[in-house]
């Protein structure tokens, strides 16, 4: 009987554990139920937003890939130190300059370049997506400018600027451009009336 008691107690304990659902499990069931009801609506809404803003999404993907290419190529050249190719560095500079000028020319009717000098761009109504457009384009243009200035620093010969000074100048440039980027972005978010 002693063996039966031990076995019986083990079954009672497992019944208690299996019989009481954990609070997390009941919350998970509620979330799954909500998703089953709301997921079709969310997908339709997401598809509508993507369709309405397909140009902006495409431009942002293109700008992000351009930034990633330029940044990784510049990092490779910096890692090469004295064996770097100044031609590649100037190619990055020309590539970013061309992309920036083309972008600002293409959307010149919106005067997005005004936001770089703390002025309002020429956009009739300002809603959430327009704000995201202005801040996103301005942010990418400033990132391009930062990489372009870093290209100039990297291209300088060792006689003019030592390696340690190049690192300091690059860090200082990053800090200043980060501050400027935040100020430019904040003027659109908080400066609208």
C-alpha positions in Angstrom: 0.0 0.0 0.0 2.8 2.3 0.6 3.8 1.9 -3.0 0.2 2.7 -4.1 0.1 5.8 -1.9 3.2 7.2 -3.5 1.9 6.5 -7.0 -1.5 8.0 -6.1 0.1 11.2 -4.8 2.0 11.6 -7.9 -1.1 11.4 -10.0 -3.0 13.9 -7.9 -0.1 16.4 -8.2 -0.1 16.0 -12.0 -3.9 16.4 -12.2 -3.6 19.7 -10.3 -0.9 21.0 -12.6 -2.7 20.0 -15.8 -6.1 21.1 -14.5 -5.2 24.7 -13.7 -4.2 26.6 -16.9 -1.3 29.1 -16.5 -2.3 32.8 -16.9 0.1 33.1 -19.8 -1.6 30.3 -21.7 -5.0 32.0 -21.3 -3.5 35.3 -22.5 -2.0 33.5 -25.5 -5.4 32.1 -26.4 -6.9 35.6 -26.2 -4.2 37.0 -28.4 -4.7 34.2 -31.0 -8.4 34.8 -31.0 -7.9 38.5 -31.5 -5.5 37.9 -34.3 -7.9 35.5 -36.0 -10.6 38.2 -36.0 -8.4 41.2 -36.8 -5.7 39.8 -39.0 -7.6 40.1 -42.3 -8.3 43.8 -41.5 -4.7 44.4 -40.6 -3.5 42.8 -43.8 -5.9 44.8 -46.0 -4.9 48.0 -44.2 -1.2 47.2 -44.7 -1.7 46.4 -48.4 -3.5 49.7 -48.8 -0.8 51.7 -47.1 1.9 50.0 -49.2 0.0 50.6 -52.4 -0.6 54.3 -51.6 3.1 54.9 -50.7 4.8 52.6 -53.1 7.0 55.4 -54.5 8.2 56.4 -51.1 8.9 52.8 -50.1 10.9 52.2 -53.2 12.9 55.4 -52.8 13.6 54.6 -49.2 14.7 51.0 -50.1 17.0 52.5 -52.8 18.5 55.0 -50.5 19.1 52.5 -47.8 20.8 50.1 -50.2 22.9 53.0 -51.5 23.9 54.0 -48.0 24.8 50.4 -47.1 26.9 50.0 -50.2 28.8 53.3 -49.7 29.3 52.7 -46.0 30.6 49.1 -46.5 32.9 50.1 -49.3 34.3 53.1 -47.3 34.9 50.8 -44.3 36.8 48.4 -46.6 39.0 51.2 -47.8 39.6 52.5 -44.2 40.6 48.9 -43.2 43.2 48.9 -46.0 44.9 51.9 -44.4 47.8 53.0 -46.7 46.9 50.4 -49.4 43.5 52.1 -49.9 42.5 53.1 -53.4 41.9 56.9 -53.6 40.0 56.2 -56.9 37.5 54.0 -55.0 37.1 56.6 -52.3 36.4 59.3 -54.9 34.0 56.9 -56.7 32.0 56.7 -53.5 32.0 60.5 -53.2 30.9 60.9 -56.8 28.2 58.2 -56.4 26.7 59.7 -53.3 26.8 63.2 -54.8 25.1 62.0 -57.9 22.4 60.2 -55.9 21.8 63.2 -53.7 21.5 65.6 -56.6 19.3 63.3 -58.6 17.0 62.8 -55.6 16.7 66.5 -54.8 16.2 67.3 -58.5 13.5 64.6 -58.9 11.5 66.0 -56.0 12.4 69.6 -56.5 8.8 70.7 -56.5 8.6 69.7 -52.8 11.8 71.7 -52.0 13.1 69.1 -49.6 16.5 70.8 -49.6 14.9 73.6 -47.5 14.7 71.3 -44.5 18.5 71.0 -44.5 18.7 74.7 -43.7 15.8 74.7 -41.2 13.2 76.0 -43.6 9.8 74.4 -44.5 9.6 72.3 -47.6 6.9 73.0 -50.1 4.3 70.4 -49.1 0.7 71.5 -49.1 -0.7 69.4 -46.3 1.3 67.7 -43.6 0.1 64.4 -42.3 2.0 61.5 -40.7 3.3 60.0 -43.9 4.4 63.4 -45.3 6.3 64.0 -42.1 8.0 60.6 -42.4 8.9 61.4 -46.0 10.5 64.7 -45.1 12.4 63.3 -42.1 13.4 60.2 -44.0 14.8 61.9 -47.0 16.5 64.6 -44.9 18.1 61.8 -42.8 19.4 59.9 -45.8 20.8 63.1 -47.4 22.6 63.9 -44.1 23.9 60.3 -44.0 25.2 60.7 -47.5 26.8 64.0 -46.6 28.5 62.4 -43.6 30.0 59.5 -45.7 31.0 62.0 -48.4 32.9 64.1 -45.9 34.5 61.0 -44.4 35.6 60.1 -48.0 37.4 63.4 -48.1 39.1 62.7 -44.8 40.1 59.2 -45.9 41.5 60.5 -49.2 43.8 63.0 -47.5 47.4 61.9 -47.7 49.3 60.9 -44.5 51.5 64.0 -44.8 48.5 66.4 -44.4 46.5 64.4 -41.8 47.9 61.5 -39.7 45.9 58.3 -39.2 45.1 59.2 -35.5 43.9 62.6 -36.6 41.8 61.1 -39.3 40.1 58.9 -36.7 39.5 61.9 -34.4 38.2 64.0 -37.3 35.8 61.2 -38.4 34.5 60.8 -34.8 34.0 64.5 -34.5 32.2 64.6 -37.8 29.9 61.8 -36.7 29.1 63.6 -33.5 28.3 66.9 -35.2 26.3 65.3 -38.0 24.3 63.4 -35.4 23.4 66.6 -33.6 22.6 68.4 -36.8 20.4 65.4 -37.9 18.5 65.5 -34.6 17.9 69.2 -34.8 16.7 69.0 -38.4 14.3 66.2 -37.6 13.0 67.8 -34.4 12.1 71.0 -36.3 9.6 69.0 -38.4 8.2 67.1 -35.5 7.8 69.9 -33.0 8.1 73.0 -35.2 4.8 72.6 -37.2 1.9 74.8 -36.6 
